[in-house]
Amino acid sequence: MVEGGNISKPDKTEFNECWKTTWKTPYILRLALSAGIGGLLFGYDTGVISGALLYIRDDFRQVDRKTWLQELIVSMAVAGAIGGAAIGGWISDRFGRKKSILLADGLFAAAALVMAFAPAPWMIILGRVFVGLGVGMASMTSPLYISEASPARIRGALVSTNGLLITGGQFLSYLINLAFTKTRWTWRWMLGVAAVPAFVQLFLMLSLPESPRWLYRQNKVGEARSILEKIFPANEADDEMNALRLSVEAEKADGHAIGDNLIQKLKGALSNVVVRRGLYAGITVQVAQQFSGINTVMYYSPTIVQFAGFASNQTALALSLITSGLNAVGSIVSMALVDRYGRRRLMLVSMAGIILCLLSLSIIFLESANHAPKISQFDSNFIPNGSYMELTRKQRDLCRGQHRTWFKDGCPSEFGFLAVVFLGLYILSYSPGMGTVPWIVNSEIYPLRYRGVGGGLAAVLNWISNLLVSLTFLSLTKALGSAGTFFLFAGFCIVGFSFIYRLVPETKGLHIEEVEKMLETGKLKTDAVKAENSTSTPASAVFPLYAASLAFSPHWKHVIYLTFPRELVVFDLKYETTLSFVALPHGCSKFLDVLPEQN
């Protein structure tokens, strides 16, 4: 499962620089890891319910009998996350990144304690809503805090650790689930232990400063400078303050240019053909990610394993651990492949693998049902191999008391092992491509000034799609059977594959203005855009405009972008900051190389 904000693309050089910088300045690593615990909690609280649900069903008969209650327990965290993400940005901007993280920690801790001591299912559902609010806020604020408190040269590597901590948190949740299967209060420990990292992060964040960028925007310049002096060497602190000033001023100018409220920003985005086509692509990959069925696997994987014929809760959890581990491995593999093979190609190959795996799982579950033991509940509930089919709770307890196997959600089958194998192959197909690339595409596909609006809208639709899938999965298995449900998701993926093929361009190796030109012309191929740009206006034709723009910032080395339609963007290469926008005459569409440093 991958949710949250933009994912950066650090390369090997950046990781090497990251190790060197954090070794010299441990304070930077302390900031990043302390905030990154939010990512760990994000992963843990979204993954832990898959195992806890098995034991909640054992303790509460109404949950065991009512599929919709199980779906509510799982999906209310997703519903809460939509609300948390919606208000998280506002809280972060209004009260600060640090306070937003502290509030998320409070929600995580409160949710863990409410669920651990829940006397009834409705209390668990309430706790899951609190979890979701914390997850939504953490998904917005933790990467933002890390990004704003990191040197530009290692920002991508540090922010990417938040994504790794999310998948690491999911894997940890499966380990914790397995560890507590033999304890007395199984699911209460599984859900309650999440309070520990929440209190740890709360304690650490109390001793850490606010984001320097947020402080500067609040006119607390002295406080911002003192934090930058802890992060950067003394000879770089002044340069960083200047870069921060220019960046904030450009950001405020951008905000006024596209509108001061959300409605104005949305109207401006939807009236712009480039942004609109970017939204077609960005929303397509986000919705396709969720309707590939990934979160049915992450939220319900032990239940799916039981559908395959592995009745024991412990066995189901142990086998589910494989899927979580493969998801974490796939996230790392993606970092090595995405810049080598491209975003579009990687997603299409990933979707093809997902479709094959879902069709295979559908066939396996169909064959498993066809070869299930023939038994009538009116004649006998005993199977010769020493197992019982479900009739009553009393018979279940009798069966387990005789150390026999109790089958409830699936029948014993020789095809069960194949289902687990293809579940693992499904994760390996999903994680390197559809797992991470949709977030990368959404970080690249929109013009700079509309990136927040476009990325935010696509992320909200991702969460809504997640909610729909998680809220209906068990009901679908009741109505269609396991085979029919996986076949349905395969159909969704075929539709998703065709939409990605038709609507999503390849953004690998393209600069911002090249992506915009591709969207403006409706072309999906990189070569066509680069060929067109190679015959455009020479750099010397716009040097007077460049000289005029230097009045805004005369002491920095710049990269000039000619974006579309007809706009010159002055971009600080070293500090990754947009400095100014200059309108251009018709016909200028040339990307300019790095210009000489101005002294």
ZIPEZI-V161088 format. One record per residue. N is the residue number from 1. RES is the residue in one letter. PSI is psi in radians with two decimals (999 if undefined). OMEGA is omega as a letter, one per 20 degrees, with the letter a starting at -180 (none if undefined). NEAR is the number of other ideal C-beta (glycine too) atoms within 10 Angstrom. Layout:
n->{N | N}
res->{RES | RES}
psi->{PSI | PSI}
omega->{OMEGA | OMEGA}
near->{NEAR | NEAR}
This chain:
n->{1 | 2 | 3 | 4 | 5 | 6 | 7 | 8 | 9 | 10 | 11 | 12 | 13 | 14 | 15 | 16 | 17 | 18 | 19 | 20 | 21 | 22 | 23 | 24 | 25 | 26 | 27 | 28 | 29 | 30 | 31 | 32 | 33 | 34 | 35 | 36 | 37 | 38 | 39 | 40 | 41 | 42 | 43 | 44 | 45 | 46 | 47 | 48 | 49 | 50 | 51 | 52 | 53 | 54 | 55 | 56 | 57 | 58 | 59 | 60 | 61 | 62 | 63 | 64 | 65 | 66 | 67 | 68 | 69 | 70 | 71 | 72 | 73 | 74 | 75 | 76 | 77 | 78 | 79 | 80 | 81 | 82 | 83 | 84 | 85 | 86 | 87 | 88 | 89 | 90 | 91 | 92 | 93 | 94 | 95 | 96 | 97 | 98 | 99 | 100 | 101 | 102 | 103 | 104 | 105 | 106 | 107 | 108 | 109 | 110 | 111 | 112 | 113 | 114 | 115 | 116 | 117 | 118 | 119 | 120 | 121 | 122 | 123 | 124 | 125 | 126 | 127 | 128 | 129 | 130 | 131 | 132 | 133 | 134 | 135 | 136 | 137 | 138 | 139 | 140 | 141 | 142 | 143 | 144 | 145 | 146 | 147 | 148 | 149 | 150 | 151 | 152 | 153 | 154 | 155 | 156 | 157 | 158 | 159 | 160 | 161 | 162 | 163 | 164 | 165 | 166 | 167 | 168 | 169 | 170 | 171 | 172 | 173 | 174 | 175 | 176 | 177 | 178 | 179 | 180 | 181 | 182 | 183 | 184 | 185 | 186 | 187 | 188 | 189 | 190 | 191 | 192 | 193 | 194 | 195 | 196 | 197 | 198 | 199 | 200 | 201 | 202 | 203 | 204 | 205 | 206 | 207 | 208 | 209 | 210 | 211 | 212 | 213 | 214 | 215 | 216 | 217 | 218 | 219 | 220 | 221 | 222 | 223 | 224 | 225 | 226 | 227 | 228 | 229 | 230 | 231 | 232 | 233 | 234 | 235 | 236 | 237 | 238 | 239 | 240 | 241 | 242 | 243 | 244 | 245 | 246 | 247 | 248 | 249 | 250 | 251 | 252 | 253 | 254 | 255 | 256 | 257 | 258 | 259 | 260 | 261 | 262 | 263 | 264 | 265 | 266 | 267 | 268 | 269 | 270 | 271 | 272 | 273 | 274 | 275 | 276 | 277 | 278 | 279 | 280 | 281 | 282 | 283 | 284 | 285 | 286 | 287 | 288 | 289 | 290 | 291 | 292 | 293 | 294 | 295 | 296 | 297 | 298 | 299 | 300 | 301 | 302 | 303 | 304 | 305 | 306 | 307 | 308 | 309 | 310 | 311 | 312 | 313 | 314 | 315 | 316 | 317 | 318 | 319 | 320 | 321 | 322 | 323 | 324 | 325 | 326 | 327 | 328 | 329 | 330 | 331 | 332 | 333 | 334 | 335 | 336 | 337 | 338 | 339 | 340 | 341 | 342 | 343 | 344 | 345 | 346 | 347 | 348 | 349 | 350 | 351 | 352 | 353 | 354 | 355 | 356 | 357 | 358 | 359 | 360 | 361 | 362 | 363 | 364 | 365 | 366 | 367 | 368 | 369 | 370 | 371 | 372 | 373 | 374 | 375 | 376 | 377 | 378 | 379 | 380 | 381 | 382 | 383 | 384 | 385 | 386 | 387 | 388 | 389 | 390 | 391 | 392 | 393 | 394 | 395 | 396 | 397 | 398 | 399 | 400 | 401 | 402 | 403 | 404 | 405 | 406 | 407 | 408 | 409 | 410 | 411 | 412 | 413 | 414 | 415 | 416 | 417 | 418 | 419 | 420 | 421 | 422 | 423 | 424 | 425 | 426 | 427 | 428 | 429 | 430 | 431 | 432 | 433 | 434 | 435 | 436 | 437 | 438 | 439 | 440 | 441 | 442 | 443 | 444 | 445 | 446 | 447 | 448 | 449 | 450 | 451 | 452 | 453 | 454 | 455 | 456 | 457 | 458 | 459 | 460 | 461 | 462 | 463 | 464 | 465 | 466 | 467 | 468 | 469 | 470 | 471 | 472 | 473 | 474 | 475 | 476 | 477 | 478 | 479 | 480 | 481 | 482 | 483 | 484 | 485 | 486 | 487 | 488 | 489 | 490 | 491 | 492 | 493 | 494 | 495 | 496 | 497 | 498 | 499 | 500 | 501 | 502 | 503 | 504 | 505 | 506 | 507 | 508 | 509 | 510 | 511 | 512 | 513 | 514 | 515 | 516 | 517 | 518 | 519 | 520 | 521 | 522 | 523 | 524 | 525 | 526 | 527 | 528 | 529 | 530 | 531 | 532 | 533 | 534 | 535 | 536 | 537 | 538 | 539 | 540 | 541 | 542 | 543 | 544 | 545 | 546 | 547 | 548 | 549 | 550 | 551 | 552 | 553 | 554 | 555 | 556 | 557 | 558 | 559 | 560 | 561 | 562 | 563 | 564 | 565 | 566 | 567 | 568 | 569 | 570 | 571 | 572 | 573 | 574 | 575 | 576 | 577 | 578 | 579 | 580 | 581 | 582 | 583 | 584 | 585 | 586 | 587 | 588 | 589 | 590 | 591 | 592 | 593 | 594 | 595 | 596 | 597 | 598 | 599}
res->{M | V | E | G | G | N | I | S | K | P | D | K | T | E | F | N | E | C | W | K | T | T | W | K | T | P | Y | I | L | R | L | A | L | S | A | G | I | G | G | L | L | F | G | Y | D | T | G | V | I | S | G | A | L | L | Y | I | R | D | D | F | R | Q | V | D | R | K | T | W | L | Q | E | L | I | V | S | M | A | V | A | G | A | I | G | G | A | A | I | G | G | W | I | S | D | R | F | G | R | K | K | S | I | L | L | A | D | G | L | F | A | A | A | A | L | V | M | A | F | A | P | A | P | W | M | I | I | L | G | R | V | F | V | G | L | G | V | G | M | A | S | M | T | S | P | L | Y | I | S | E | A | S | P | A | R | I | R | G | A | L | V | S | T | N | G | L | L | I | T | G | G | Q | F | L | S | Y | L | I | N | L | A | F | T | K | T | R | W | T | W | R | W | M | L | G | V | A | A | V | P | A | F | V | Q | L | F | L | M | L | S | L | P | E | S | P | R | W | L | Y | R | Q | N | K | V | G | E | A | R | S | I | L | E | K | I | F | P | A | N | E | A | D | D | E | M | N | A | L | R | L | S | V | E | A | E | K | A | D | G | H | A | I | G | D | N | L | I | Q | K | L | K | G | A | L | S | N | V | V | V | R | R | G | L | Y | A | G | I | T | V | Q | V | A | Q | Q | F | S | G | I | N | T | V | M | Y | Y | S | P | T | I | V | Q | F | A | G | F | A | S | N | Q | T | A | L | A | L | S | L | I | T | S | G | L | N | A | V | G | S | I | V | S | M | A | L | V | D | R | Y | G | R | R | R | L | M | L | V | S | M | A | G | I | I | L | C | L | L | S | L | S | I | I | F | L | E | S | A | N | H | A | P | K | I | S | Q | F | D | S | N | F | I | P | N | G | S | Y | M | E | L | T | R | K | Q | R | D | L | C | R | G | Q | H | R | T | W | F | K | D | G | C | P | S | E | F | G | F | L | A | V | V | F | L | G | L | Y | I | L | S | Y | S | P | G | M | G | T | V | P | W | I | V | N | S | E | I | Y | P | L | R | Y | R | G | V | G | G | G | L | A | A | V | L | N | W | I | S | N | L | L | V | S | L | T | F | L | S | L | T | K | A | L | G | S | A | G | T | F | F | L | F | A | G | F | C | I | V | G | F | S | F | I | Y | R | L | V | P | E | T | K | G | L | H | I | E | E | V | E | K | M | L | E | T | G | K | L | K | T | D | A | V | K | A | E | N | S | T | S | T | P | A | S | A | V | F | P | L | Y | A | A | S | L | A | F | S | P | H | W | K | H | V | I | Y | L | T | F | P | R | E | L | V | V | F | D | L | K | Y | E | T | T | L | S | F | V | A | L | P | H | G | C | S | K | F | L | D | V | L | P | E | Q | N}
psi->{2.33 | 2.16 | 2.94 | -2.65 | -2.76 | 2.56 | 2.20 | 2.96 | 1.28 | 2.52 | -3.12 | -0.70 | -0.71 | -0.67 | -0.70 | -0.76 | -0.62 | -0.81 | -0.74 | -0.80 | -0.80 | -0.47 | -0.69 | -0.60 | 1.43 | -0.38 | -0.63 | -0.78 | -0.65 | -0.76 | -0.83 | -0.78 | -0.63 | -0.80 | -0.55 | -0.30 | -0.47 | -0.67 | -0.69 | -0.78 | -0.68 | -0.94 | -0.75 | -0.85 | -0.42 | -0.41 | -0.51 | -0.50 | -0.45 | -0.70 | -0.66 | -0.58 | -0.61 | -0.69 | -0.48 | -0.70 | -0.61 | -0.60 | -0.53 | 1.92 | -0.62 | -0.56 | -0.71 | -0.63 | -0.51 | 1.91 | -0.68 | -0.51 | -0.71 | -0.74 | -0.65 | -0.77 | -0.70 | -0.84 | -0.29 | -0.45 | -0.66 | -0.73 | -0.76 | -0.63 | -0.60 | -0.80 | -0.71 | -0.71 | -0.63 | -0.73 | -0.30 | -0.72 | -0.74 | -0.78 | -0.73 | -0.73 | -0.61 | -0.75 | -0.18 | 2.69 | -0.73 | -0.84 | -0.58 | -0.73 | -0.71 | -0.68 | -0.72 | -0.71 | -0.74 | -0.71 | -0.74 | -0.83 | -0.80 | -0.74 | -0.76 | -0.75 | -0.69 | -0.78 | -0.67 | -0.56 | 0.31 | 2.18 | -0.22 | 2.80 | -0.58 | -0.50 | -0.62 | -0.75 | -0.73 | -0.77 | -0.65 | -0.58 | -0.76 | -0.72 | -0.80 | -0.73 | -0.75 | -0.73 | -0.80 | -0.73 | -0.74 | -0.66 | -0.48 | -0.74 | -0.68 | -0.88 | -0.61 | -0.78 | -0.80 | -0.76 | -0.75 | -0.25 | 0.28 | 2.54 | 2.50 | -0.62 | -0.34 | 0.23 | -0.78 | -0.74 | -0.71 | -0.72 | -0.62 | -0.41 | -0.48 | -0.73 | -0.70 | -0.62 | -0.52 | -0.89 | -0.59 | -0.66 | -0.66 | -0.76 | -0.72 | -0.66 | -0.64 | -0.65 | -0.77 | -0.75 | -0.81 | -0.63 | -0.53 | 0.17 | -0.40 | -0.01 | 2.97 | -0.78 | 1.03 | -1.24 | -0.45 | -0.69 | -0.76 | -0.80 | -0.60 | -0.48 | -0.30 | -0.32 | -0.46 | -1.00 | -0.48 | -0.78 | -0.60 | -0.83 | -0.69 | -0.76 | -0.75 | -0.73 | -0.47 | -0.50 | 0.00 | 2.76 | 3.00 | 2.83 | 2.28 | -0.58 | -0.76 | -0.71 | -0.72 | -0.71 | -0.43 | 0.22 | 0.41 | 1.17 | -0.70 | -0.75 | -0.71 | -0.75 | -0.74 | -0.60 | -0.75 | -0.59 | -0.42 | -0.46 | -0.65 | 2.69 | 2.74 | -0.65 | -0.17 | -0.23 | -0.74 | -0.74 | -0.73 | -0.65 | -0.72 | -0.76 | -0.71 | -0.74 | -0.85 | -0.72 | -0.79 | -0.70 | -0.73 | -0.65 | -0.75 | -0.70 | -0.71 | -0.75 | -0.73 | -0.56 | -0.64 | -0.05 | 2.63 | -0.16 | 2.97 | -0.69 | -0.80 | -0.70 | -0.73 | -0.72 | -0.76 | -0.69 | -0.79 | -0.36 | -0.13 | 2.08 | -0.61 | -0.81 | -0.68 | -0.76 | -0.56 | -0.68 | -0.66 | -0.80 | -0.83 | -0.76 | -0.65 | -0.86 | -0.56 | -0.77 | -0.72 | -0.61 | -0.80 | -0.66 | 0.04 | -0.19 | 0.24 | -0.70 | -0.23 | -0.62 | -0.78 | -0.63 | -0.53 | 0.28 | -0.73 | -0.63 | -0.71 | -0.71 | -0.65 | -0.63 | -0.59 | -0.10 | 0.14 | 1.72 | -0.57 | 2.31 | -0.75 | -0.73 | -0.75 | -0.73 | -0.71 | -0.74 | -0.57 | -0.46 | -0.53 | -0.79 | -0.70 | -0.72 | -0.74 | -0.59 | -0.73 | -0.73 | -0.75 | -0.59 | -0.65 | -0.73 | -0.66 | -0.66 | -0.51 | -0.43 | -0.51 | -0.62 | -0.19 | -0.77 | -0.17 | 2.72 | -0.87 | -0.82 | -0.72 | -0.70 | -0.71 | -0.74 | -0.73 | -0.79 | -0.67 | -0.76 | -0.70 | -0.79 | -0.81 | -0.73 | -0.72 | -0.70 | -0.69 | -0.76 | -0.68 | -0.77 | -0.72 | -0.80 | -0.58 | -0.80 | -0.64 | -0.74 | -0.68 | -0.48 | 0.25 | 2.67 | 2.32 | 2.02 | 2.43 | 2.28 | -0.26 | -0.32 | -0.92 | 2.61 | 0.31 | 2.29 | 2.42 | -0.42 | 0.16 | 0.62 | 2.86 | 2.46 | 2.68 | 2.31 | -1.08 | 2.86 | -0.65 | -0.75 | -0.60 | -0.83 | -0.65 | -0.74 | -0.84 | -0.55 | -0.45 | 0.19 | 0.63 | 2.99 | 2.28 | 1.98 | 2.14 | -0.91 | -0.03 | 2.86 | 2.66 | 2.32 | 2.53 | -0.14 | -0.08 | -0.73 | -0.68 | -0.64 | -0.74 | -0.70 | -0.84 | -0.44 | -0.74 | -0.73 | -0.60 | -0.82 | -0.74 | -0.56 | -0.67 | -0.88 | -0.83 | -0.41 | -1.42 | -0.26 | -0.82 | -0.53 | -0.65 | -0.62 | -0.62 | -0.79 | -0.74 | -0.32 | -0.17 | -0.37 | -0.30 | 2.62 | 2.66 | -0.83 | -0.30 | 0.17 | -0.71 | -0.77 | -0.85 | -0.84 | -0.67 | -0.74 | -0.75 | -0.67 | -0.69 | -0.73 | -0.53 | -0.81 | -0.71 | -0.74 | -0.71 | -0.79 | -0.79 | -0.76 | -0.84 | -0.48 | -0.25 | -0.12 | -0.90 | -0.65 | -0.67 | -0.71 | -0.54 | -0.71 | -0.72 | -0.24 | 2.86 | -0.74 | -0.81 | -0.62 | -0.80 | -0.56 | -0.67 | -0.77 | -0.59 | -0.70 | -0.76 | -0.72 | -0.60 | -0.74 | -0.77 | -0.71 | -0.80 | -0.65 | -0.72 | -0.75 | -0.65 | -0.48 | -0.37 | 2.07 | 2.88 | 2.09 | 0.06 | 2.22 | 0.13 | 2.54 | 2.96 | -0.81 | -0.47 | -0.67 | -0.75 | -0.69 | -0.70 | -0.76 | -0.62 | -0.68 | -0.26 | 0.19 | 2.52 | -0.09 | 2.40 | -0.74 | -0.68 | -0.69 | -0.77 | -0.66 | -0.71 | -0.73 | -0.51 | -0.28 | 0.27 | -3.02 | 2.33 | 2.79 | -0.64 | -0.38 | -0.35 | 0.23 | -0.65 | -0.68 | -0.67 | -0.76 | -0.68 | -0.66 | -0.36 | -0.29 | -0.44 | -0.62 | 1.59 | -0.05 | 0.37 | 2.66 | 2.30 | 2.76 | 2.36 | 2.27 | 2.35 | 1.75 | -3.09 | 2.44 | 2.16 | 1.17 | 2.29 | 2.15 | 2.17 | 2.09 | 2.22 | 1.98 | -0.73 | -0.74 | 0.10 | 0.84 | 2.30 | 2.15 | -0.71 | 2.86 | 2.36 | 2.25 | 2.46 | 2.70 | 2.85 | 2.44 | -0.20 | 1.99 | 0.56 | 2.28 | 2.15 | 2.54 | 3.07 | 2.22 | 2.83 | 2.59 | 2.39 | 2.29 | 999}
omega->{r | r | r | a | a | r | r | a | r | r | a | r | a | r | r | r | r | r | a | a | a | r | r | a | a | a | r | a | r | r | a | a | r | r | a | r | r | r | r | r | r | a | a | a | r | a | a | a | a | r | a | a | r | a | r | r | r | a | a | a | a | r | a | a | a | a | a | r | r | r | r | a | a | a | r | r | r | r | r | a | r | r | r | r | a | a | a | r | r | r | a | a | a | a | r | a | a | a | r | r | r | r | r | r | r | r | r | a | r | r | a | a | r | a | a | a | a | r | a | a | a | r | r | r | r | r | r | r | r | r | a | r | r | r | a | r | a | a | r | a | a | r | a | r | a | a | a | r | a | r | a | a | r | a | a | a | a | r | a | r | r | r | r | r | r | r | r | r | r | r | r | a | r | r | r | r | a | a | a | a | a | a | a | a | a | a | r | r | a | a | a | a | r | r | a | r | r | r | r | a | r | r | a | a | r | a | a | a | r | r | r | r | r | r | a | r | r | r | r | a | a | r | r | r | a | r | r | r | r | a | a | r | a | a | r | a | a | r | a | r | r | r | r | r | a | a | a | r | r | r | r | r | r | a | r | a | a | r | a | r | a | a | r | r | r | r | r | a | a | r | a | a | r | r | a | r | r | r | r | a | a | r | r | a | r | r | r | r | a | a | r | r | a | a | r | r | a | a | a | a | r | r | r | r | r | r | a | r | r | a | a | r | a | r | r | r | a | r | r | r | r | a | r | r | r | r | r | r | a | r | r | r | a | a | r | a | a | r | r | a | r | a | a | a | a | r | a | r | r | a | r | r | r | a | r | a | r | r | r | r | r | r | a | r | r | r | r | r | a | a | r | r | r | a | r | a | r | a | a | r | a | r | a | a | r | a | r | r | a | r | a | r | r | r | r | a | r | r | a | r | r | r | r | a | a | a | a | a | r | a | r | a | r | r | a | a | r | r | r | r | a | r | r | r | r | r | r | r | a | a | a | a | a | r | a | a | r | r | r | r | a | r | a | a | a | r | a | a | r | a | a | a | a | r | r | r | r | r | r | r | r | r | r | r | r | a | a | a | a | a | a | a | a | r | r | r | r | a | a | a | a | a | a | a | r | r | r | r | r | r | r | a | r | r | r | r | a | r | r | a | a | a | a | r | r | a | a | r | a | r | a | a | r | r | a | r | r | r | r | a | a | r | a | a | a | a | a | r | a | r | r | a | a | a | a | a | r | a | a | a | a | r | r | r | r | a | r | a | a | r | r | a | a | a | a | r | a | r | a | r | r | a | a | j | r | a | r | r | r | a | r | a | a | a | r | a | r | a | a | r | r | r | a | r | a | r | r | a | a | r | a | r | r | a | a | r | a | r | none}
near->{23 | 25 | 23 | 24 | 22 | 18 | 26 | 19 | 16 | 19 | 13 | 10 | 10 | 17 | 16 | 12 | 16 | 24 | 12 | 11 | 19 | 21 | 10 | 9 | 16 | 9 | 14 | 22 | 18 | 14 | 26 | 24 | 18 | 22 | 31 | 27 | 24 | 33 | 25 | 27 | 31 | 32 | 30 | 28 | 30 | 26 | 27 | 26 | 28 | 27 | 30 | 25 | 23 | 23 | 21 | 24 | 22 | 15 | 14 | 19 | 10 | 10 | 20 | 16 | 10 | 15 | 17 | 13 | 20 | 22 | 18 | 19 | 24 | 25 | 25 | 23 | 29 | 27 | 21 | 25 | 29 | 19 | 15 | 28 | 26 | 15 | 16 | 25 | 18 | 11 | 18 | 22 | 13 | 10 | 14 | 19 | 27 | 20 | 16 | 28 | 27 | 17 | 22 | 30 | 27 | 15 | 24 | 30 | 21 | 18 | 30 | 28 | 17 | 20 | 29 | 20 | 13 | 21 | 8 | 11 | 18 | 12 | 14 | 27 | 19 | 18 | 26 | 25 | 19 | 24 | 32 | 27 | 26 | 31 | 33 | 29 | 30 | 35 | 25 | 27 | 29 | 31 | 25 | 25 | 30 | 26 | 22 | 18 | 27 | 22 | 19 | 15 | 15 | 21 | 20 | 19 | 23 | 28 | 25 | 23 | 20 | 30 | 26 | 17 | 23 | 29 | 27 | 19 | 25 | 25 | 20 | 20 | 28 | 25 | 14 | 19 | 32 | 17 | 13 | 22 | 20 | 8 | 12 | 7 | 13 | 20 | 27 | 20 | 18 | 30 | 31 | 20 | 18 | 25 | 19 | 11 | 21 | 26 | 14 | 15 | 26 | 18 | 11 | 17 | 22 | 11 | 8 | 17 | 18 | 20 | 25 | 24 | 21 | 23 | 24 | 21 | 16 | 12 | 9 | 14 | 14 | 8 | 15 | 25 | 17 | 14 | 21 | 23 | 16 | 14 | 19 | 18 | 10 | 7 | 7 | 14 | 17 | 13 | 15 | 20 | 18 | 16 | 21 | 22 | 15 | 20 | 18 | 16 | 15 | 23 | 15 | 11 | 13 | 16 | 13 | 8 | 10 | 19 | 15 | 9 | 7 | 11 | 9 | 12 | 20 | 17 | 12 | 16 | 22 | 13 | 9 | 21 | 12 | 22 | 24 | 13 | 19 | 28 | 25 | 15 | 27 | 28 | 22 | 21 | 27 | 26 | 21 | 25 | 28 | 28 | 20 | 29 | 24 | 23 | 24 | 23 | 23 | 24 | 27 | 24 | 25 | 27 | 25 | 29 | 27 | 23 | 26 | 26 | 22 | 27 | 22 | 17 | 21 | 15 | 16 | 27 | 24 | 17 | 23 | 29 | 19 | 17 | 25 | 27 | 17 | 20 | 25 | 19 | 16 | 23 | 21 | 14 | 16 | 23 | 20 | 12 | 18 | 22 | 14 | 9 | 14 | 17 | 24 | 22 | 16 | 23 | 27 | 17 | 16 | 28 | 26 | 15 | 19 | 28 | 21 | 16 | 25 | 25 | 18 | 19 | 29 | 21 | 16 | 24 | 28 | 17 | 16 | 23 | 16 | 10 | 13 | 16 | 13 | 6 | 13 | 8 | 9 | 6 | 7 | 10 | 16 | 14 | 16 | 6 | 9 | 11 | 17 | 21 | 20 | 16 | 11 | 9 | 11 | 8 | 15 | 15 | 11 | 13 | 22 | 13 | 8 | 9 | 7 | 16 | 17 | 17 | 22 | 13 | 21 | 23 | 21 | 18 | 23 | 10 | 18 | 23 | 14 | 18 | 26 | 21 | 15 | 22 | 24 | 17 | 17 | 26 | 26 | 19 | 24 | 27 | 25 | 26 | 29 | 29 | 25 | 29 | 25 | 29 | 24 | 22 | 28 | 27 | 18 | 21 | 28 | 28 | 22 | 17 | 24 | 21 | 19 | 17 | 21 | 24 | 23 | 19 | 22 | 24 | 24 | 15 | 17 | 26 | 25 | 16 | 19 | 27 | 21 | 15 | 22 | 24 | 17 | 17 | 25 | 24 | 14 | 18 | 22 | 11 | 11 | 13 | 16 | 23 | 20 | 14 | 26 | 30 | 18 | 16 | 25 | 20 | 14 | 19 | 26 | 16 | 11 | 23 | 19 | 12 | 18 | 21 | 13 | 11 | 17 | 23 | 24 | 20 | 22 | 17 | 10 | 19 | 17 | 20 | 25 | 21 | 23 | 28 | 25 | 26 | 27 | 17 | 15 | 10 | 15 | 17 | 12 | 19 | 9 | 13 | 23 | 15 | 10 | 15 | 18 | 9 | 8 | 15 | 16 | 9 | 15 | 9 | 15 | 20 | 13 | 9 | 17 | 18 | 10 | 12 | 20 | 16 | 8 | 15 | 20 | 9 | 10 | 21 | 14 | 23 | 17 | 22 | 22 | 25 | 23 | 21 | 14 | 14 | 17 | 21 | 22 | 24 | 19 | 20 | 14 | 14 | 19 | 14 | 22 | 19 | 20 | 19 | 20 | 17 | 10 | 19 | 10 | 7 | 10 | 18 | 21 | 19 | 20 | 21 | 8 | 10 | 16 | 7 | 11 | 13 | 6}
